[in-house]
């Protein structure tokens, strides 16, 4: 990745948290790195001193930790965040990832 260890630590912890829900495919793309199950449920842009990312949830979740929320359809909401330190990735973030993982499995389409 060629970035400082602190940024690598953030990314590695995000991946560990995502994998708590099940197998994750890591898709390195030109401008971002995506986590995918059946579809992408999270993506990240690695910066020099932080990681910008988002999770896709089937509902709009208001939380001051999100930098912005974009709604694409009633069950497709992008929730953007920025992490500058590995300790910011806590149980609340793990819950976002678990919910996003289920969206990535497209389970909401089976209801």
PyMOL CGO cylinders between C-alpha atoms (Angstrom):
from pymol import cmd
from pymol.cgo import CYLINDER

trace = [
    CYLINDER, 0.00, 0.00, 0.00, 2.99, 2.34, 0.54, 0.3, 1, 1, 1, 1, 1, 1,
    CYLINDER, 2.99, 2.34, 0.54, 1.24, 4.29, 3.31, 0.3, 1, 1, 1, 1, 1, 1,
    CYLINDER, 1.24, 4.29, 3.31, 2.18, 4.93, 6.95, 0.3, 1, 1, 1, 1, 1, 1,
    CYLINDER, 2.18, 4.93, 6.95, 1.77, 2.00, 9.35, 0.3, 1, 1, 1, 1, 1, 1,
    CYLINDER, 1.77, 2.00, 9.35, -1.06, 3.80, 11.19, 0.3, 1, 1, 1, 1, 1, 1,
    CYLINDER, -1.06, 3.80, 11.19, -3.12, 3.92, 7.99, 0.3, 1, 1, 1, 1, 1, 1,
    CYLINDER, -3.12, 3.92, 7.99, -2.35, 0.28, 7.22, 0.3, 1, 1, 1, 1, 1, 1,
    CYLINDER, -2.35, 0.28, 7.22, -3.44, -0.62, 10.76, 0.3, 1, 1, 1, 1, 1, 1,
    CYLINDER, -3.44, -0.62, 10.76, -6.78, 1.14, 10.19, 0.3, 1, 1, 1, 1, 1, 1,
    CYLINDER, -6.78, 1.14, 10.19, -7.39, -0.76, 6.94, 0.3, 1, 1, 1, 1, 1, 1,
    CYLINDER, -7.39, -0.76, 6.94, -6.36, -4.10, 8.46, 0.3, 1, 1, 1, 1, 1, 1,
    CYLINDER, -6.36, -4.10, 8.46, -8.74, -3.61, 11.39, 0.3, 1, 1, 1, 1, 1, 1,
    CYLINDER, -8.74, -3.61, 11.39, -11.58, -2.67, 9.03, 0.3, 1, 1, 1, 1, 1, 1,
    CYLINDER, -11.58, -2.67, 9.03, -10.98, -5.91, 7.14, 0.3, 1, 1, 1, 1, 1, 1,
    CYLINDER, -10.98, -5.91, 7.14, -10.91, -7.96, 10.37, 0.3, 1, 1, 1, 1, 1, 1,
    CYLINDER, -10.91, -7.96, 10.37, -14.19, -6.35, 11.48, 0.3, 1, 1, 1, 1, 1, 1,
    CYLINDER, -14.19, -6.35, 11.48, -15.79, -7.07, 8.08, 0.3, 1, 1, 1, 1, 1, 1,
    CYLINDER, -15.79, -7.07, 8.08, -14.68, -10.71, 8.20, 0.3, 1, 1, 1, 1, 1, 1,
    CYLINDER, -14.68, -10.71, 8.20, -16.47, -11.21, 11.54, 0.3, 1, 1, 1, 1, 1, 1,
    CYLINDER, -16.47, -11.21, 11.54, -19.68, -11.51, 9.48, 0.3, 1, 1, 1, 1, 1, 1,
    CYLINDER, -19.68, -11.51, 9.48, -18.29, -14.06, 7.04, 0.3, 1, 1, 1, 1, 1, 1,
    CYLINDER, -18.29, -14.06, 7.04, -16.04, -14.40, 3.99, 0.3, 1, 1, 1, 1, 1, 1,
    CYLINDER, -16.04, -14.40, 3.99, -15.10, -11.12, 2.31, 0.3, 1, 1, 1, 1, 1, 1,
    CYLINDER, -15.10, -11.12, 2.31, -13.63, -10.59, -1.14, 0.3, 1, 1, 1, 1, 1, 1,
    CYLINDER, -13.63, -10.59, -1.14, -11.24, -7.62, -1.26, 0.3, 1, 1, 1, 1, 1, 1,
    CYLINDER, -11.24, -7.62, -1.26, -11.41, -5.87, -4.62, 0.3, 1, 1, 1, 1, 1, 1,
    CYLINDER, -11.41, -5.87, -4.62, -8.57, -3.41, -5.23, 0.3, 1, 1, 1, 1, 1, 1,
    CYLINDER, -8.57, -3.41, -5.23, -9.72, -0.94, -7.86, 0.3, 1, 1, 1, 1, 1, 1,
    CYLINDER, -9.72, -0.94, -7.86, -7.97, 2.03, -9.43, 0.3, 1, 1, 1, 1, 1, 1,
    CYLINDER, -7.97, 2.03, -9.43, -9.30, 4.62, -6.97, 0.3, 1, 1, 1, 1, 1, 1,
    CYLINDER, -9.30, 4.62, -6.97, -10.58, 2.55, -4.05, 0.3, 1, 1, 1, 1, 1, 1,
    CYLINDER, -10.58, 2.55, -4.05, -10.63, -0.82, -2.31, 0.3, 1, 1, 1, 1, 1, 1,
    CYLINDER, -10.63, -0.82, -2.31, -14.03, -2.51, -2.00, 0.3, 1, 1, 1, 1, 1, 1,
    CYLINDER, -14.03, -2.51, -2.00, -15.25, -5.28, 0.27, 0.3, 1, 1, 1, 1, 1, 1,
    CYLINDER, -15.25, -5.28, 0.27, -17.71, -7.63, -1.41, 0.3, 1, 1, 1, 1, 1, 1,
    CYLINDER, -17.71, -7.63, -1.41, -19.92, -10.59, -0.60, 0.3, 1, 1, 1, 1, 1, 1,
    CYLINDER, -19.92, -10.59, -0.60, -22.42, -10.98, -3.42, 0.3, 1, 1, 1, 1, 1, 1,
    CYLINDER, -22.42, -10.98, -3.42, -22.16, -7.23, -4.05, 0.3, 1, 1, 1, 1, 1, 1,
    CYLINDER, -22.16, -7.23, -4.05, -19.93, -4.52, -2.57, 0.3, 1, 1, 1, 1, 1, 1,
    CYLINDER, -19.93, -4.52, -2.57, -20.99, -3.45, 0.90, 0.3, 1, 1, 1, 1, 1, 1,
    CYLINDER, -20.99, -3.45, 0.90, -18.08, -1.15, 1.83, 0.3, 1, 1, 1, 1, 1, 1,
    CYLINDER, -18.08, -1.15, 1.83, -15.35, 0.77, 0.05, 0.3, 1, 1, 1, 1, 1, 1,
    CYLINDER, -15.35, 0.77, 0.05, -12.30, 2.77, 1.06, 0.3, 1, 1, 1, 1, 1, 1,
    CYLINDER, -12.30, 2.77, 1.06, -9.93, 5.38, -0.24, 0.3, 1, 1, 1, 1, 1, 1,
    CYLINDER, -9.93, 5.38, -0.24, -6.57, 5.22, 1.48, 0.3, 1, 1, 1, 1, 1, 1,
    CYLINDER, -6.57, 5.22, 1.48, -5.06, 8.64, 2.16, 0.3, 1, 1, 1, 1, 1, 1,
    CYLINDER, -5.06, 8.64, 2.16, -1.71, 9.53, 3.65, 0.3, 1, 1, 1, 1, 1, 1,
    CYLINDER, -1.71, 9.53, 3.65, -3.02, 10.11, 7.19, 0.3, 1, 1, 1, 1, 1, 1,
    CYLINDER, -3.02, 10.11, 7.19, -6.51, 8.59, 7.21, 0.3, 1, 1, 1, 1, 1, 1,
    CYLINDER, -6.51, 8.59, 7.21, -8.94, 6.21, 5.54, 0.3, 1, 1, 1, 1, 1, 1,
    CYLINDER, -8.94, 6.21, 5.54, -12.12, 7.54, 3.95, 0.3, 1, 1, 1, 1, 1, 1,
    CYLINDER, -12.12, 7.54, 3.95, -14.78, 4.92, 3.53, 0.3, 1, 1, 1, 1, 1, 1,
    CYLINDER, -14.78, 4.92, 3.53, -18.42, 4.08, 3.36, 0.3, 1, 1, 1, 1, 1, 1,
    CYLINDER, -18.42, 4.08, 3.36, -20.83, 1.28, 4.12, 0.3, 1, 1, 1, 1, 1, 1,
    CYLINDER, -20.83, 1.28, 4.12, -24.07, 0.63, 2.27, 0.3, 1, 1, 1, 1, 1, 1,
    CYLINDER, -24.07, 0.63, 2.27, -27.09, 0.07, 4.51, 0.3, 1, 1, 1, 1, 1, 1,
    CYLINDER, -27.09, 0.07, 4.51, -30.70, -0.79, 3.66, 0.3, 1, 1, 1, 1, 1, 1,
    CYLINDER, -30.70, -0.79, 3.66, -31.85, 2.04, 5.92, 0.3, 1, 1, 1, 1, 1, 1,
    CYLINDER, -31.85, 2.04, 5.92, -30.78, 5.58, 6.66, 0.3, 1, 1, 1, 1, 1, 1,
    CYLINDER, -30.78, 5.58, 6.66, -28.88, 5.57, 9.95, 0.3, 1, 1, 1, 1, 1, 1,
    CYLINDER, -28.88, 5.57, 9.95, -28.39, 9.02, 11.41, 0.3, 1, 1, 1, 1, 1, 1,
    CYLINDER, -28.39, 9.02, 11.41, -25.15, 9.21, 13.37, 0.3, 1, 1, 1, 1, 1, 1,
    CYLINDER, -25.15, 9.21, 13.37, -22.75, 12.12, 13.91, 0.3, 1, 1, 1, 1, 1, 1,
    CYLINDER, -22.75, 12.12, 13.91, -19.84, 9.85, 12.98, 0.3, 1, 1, 1, 1, 1, 1,
    CYLINDER, -19.84, 9.85, 12.98, -21.02, 9.80, 9.38, 0.3, 1, 1, 1, 1, 1, 1,
    CYLINDER, -21.02, 9.80, 9.38, -19.61, 12.62, 7.26, 0.3, 1, 1, 1, 1, 1, 1,
    CYLINDER, -19.61, 12.62, 7.26, -22.53, 12.32, 4.83, 0.3, 1, 1, 1, 1, 1, 1,
    CYLINDER, -22.53, 12.32, 4.83, -25.37, 10.01, 3.88, 0.3, 1, 1, 1, 1, 1, 1,
    CYLINDER, -25.37, 10.01, 3.88, -26.48, 9.57, 0.29, 0.3, 1, 1, 1, 1, 1, 1,
    CYLINDER, -26.48, 9.57, 0.29, -29.80, 7.92, -0.48, 0.3, 1, 1, 1, 1, 1, 1,
    CYLINDER, -29.80, 7.92, -0.48, -30.06, 6.15, -3.82, 0.3, 1, 1, 1, 1, 1, 1,
    CYLINDER, -30.06, 6.15, -3.82, -33.32, 4.29, -3.24, 0.3, 1, 1, 1, 1, 1, 1,
    CYLINDER, -33.32, 4.29, -3.24, -35.54, 3.41, -0.26, 0.3, 1, 1, 1, 1, 1, 1,
    CYLINDER, -35.54, 3.41, -0.26, -33.25, 0.47, 0.63, 0.3, 1, 1, 1, 1, 1, 1,
    CYLINDER, -33.25, 0.47, 0.63, -29.88, 1.75, -0.55, 0.3, 1, 1, 1, 1, 1, 1,
    CYLINDER, -29.88, 1.75, -0.55, -28.09, 4.34, 1.59, 0.3, 1, 1, 1, 1, 1, 1,
    CYLINDER, -28.09, 4.34, 1.59, -24.37, 5.14, 1.49, 0.3, 1, 1, 1, 1, 1, 1,
    CYLINDER, -24.37, 5.14, 1.49, -22.95, 6.21, 4.87, 0.3, 1, 1, 1, 1, 1, 1,
    CYLINDER, -22.95, 6.21, 4.87, -19.51, 7.87, 4.58, 0.3, 1, 1, 1, 1, 1, 1,
    CYLINDER, -19.51, 7.87, 4.58, -16.93, 8.09, 7.35, 0.3, 1, 1, 1, 1, 1, 1,
    CYLINDER, -16.93, 8.09, 7.35, -13.27, 8.97, 7.96, 0.3, 1, 1, 1, 1, 1, 1,
    CYLINDER, -13.27, 8.97, 7.96, -10.95, 7.21, 10.36, 0.3, 1, 1, 1, 1, 1, 1,
    CYLINDER, -10.95, 7.21, 10.36, -7.67, 8.78, 11.45, 0.3, 1, 1, 1, 1, 1, 1,
    CYLINDER, -7.67, 8.78, 11.45, -6.86, 6.33, 14.22, 0.3, 1, 1, 1, 1, 1, 1,
    CYLINDER, -6.86, 6.33, 14.22, -7.36, 2.58, 14.63, 0.3, 1, 1, 1, 1, 1, 1,
    CYLINDER, -7.36, 2.58, 14.63, -9.08, 3.08, 18.01, 0.3, 1, 1, 1, 1, 1, 1,
    CYLINDER, -9.08, 3.08, 18.01, -12.02, 4.77, 16.26, 0.3, 1, 1, 1, 1, 1, 1,
    CYLINDER, -12.02, 4.77, 16.26, -13.05, 1.34, 14.96, 0.3, 1, 1, 1, 1, 1, 1,
    CYLINDER, -13.05, 1.34, 14.96, -15.20, 0.09, 17.83, 0.3, 1, 1, 1, 1, 1, 1,
    CYLINDER, -15.20, 0.09, 17.83, -18.30, -2.00, 18.49, 0.3, 1, 1, 1, 1, 1, 1,
    CYLINDER, -18.30, -2.00, 18.49, -20.53, 0.62, 16.86, 0.3, 1, 1, 1, 1, 1, 1,
    CYLINDER, -20.53, 0.62, 16.86, -18.49, 0.43, 13.66, 0.3, 1, 1, 1, 1, 1, 1,
    CYLINDER, -18.49, 0.43, 13.66, -18.59, -3.37, 13.84, 0.3, 1, 1, 1, 1, 1, 1,
    CYLINDER, -18.59, -3.37, 13.84, -22.40, -3.16, 13.95, 0.3, 1, 1, 1, 1, 1, 1,
    CYLINDER, -22.40, -3.16, 13.95, -22.43, -0.98, 10.81, 0.3, 1, 1, 1, 1, 1, 1,
    CYLINDER, -22.43, -0.98, 10.81, -20.25, -3.52, 9.04, 0.3, 1, 1, 1, 1, 1, 1,
    CYLINDER, -20.25, -3.52, 9.04, -22.42, -6.46, 10.12, 0.3, 1, 1, 1, 1, 1, 1,
    CYLINDER, -22.42, -6.46, 10.12, -25.50, -4.69, 8.79, 0.3, 1, 1, 1, 1, 1, 1,
    CYLINDER, -25.50, -4.69, 8.79, -23.71, -3.70, 5.58, 0.3, 1, 1, 1, 1, 1, 1,
    CYLINDER, -23.71, -3.70, 5.58, -22.49, -7.29, 5.13, 0.3, 1, 1, 1, 1, 1, 1,
    CYLINDER, -22.49, -7.29, 5.13, -26.12, -8.45, 5.12, 0.3, 1, 1, 1, 1, 1, 1,
    CYLINDER, -26.12, -8.45, 5.12, -26.87, -5.83, 2.46, 0.3, 1, 1, 1, 1, 1, 1,
    CYLINDER, -26.87, -5.83, 2.46, -23.92, -7.17, 0.47, 0.3, 1, 1, 1, 1, 1, 1,
    CYLINDER, -23.92, -7.17, 0.47, -25.45, -10.62, 0.68, 0.3, 1, 1, 1, 1, 1, 1,
    CYLINDER, -25.45, -10.62, 0.68, -28.60, -9.01, -0.78, 0.3, 1, 1, 1, 1, 1, 1,
    CYLINDER, -28.60, -9.01, -0.78, -30.72, -10.59, 1.94, 0.3, 1, 1, 1, 1, 1, 1,
    CYLINDER, -30.72, -10.59, 1.94, -33.09, -7.61, 1.92, 0.3, 1, 1, 1, 1, 1, 1,
    CYLINDER, -33.09, -7.61, 1.92, -34.18, -8.67, -1.59, 0.3, 1, 1, 1, 1, 1, 1,
    CYLINDER, -34.18, -8.67, -1.59, -35.51, -11.97, -0.23, 0.3, 1, 1, 1, 1, 1, 1,
    CYLINDER, -35.51, -11.97, -0.23, -38.09, -10.33, 2.03, 0.3, 1, 1, 1, 1, 1, 1,
]
cmd.load_cgo(trace, "trace")
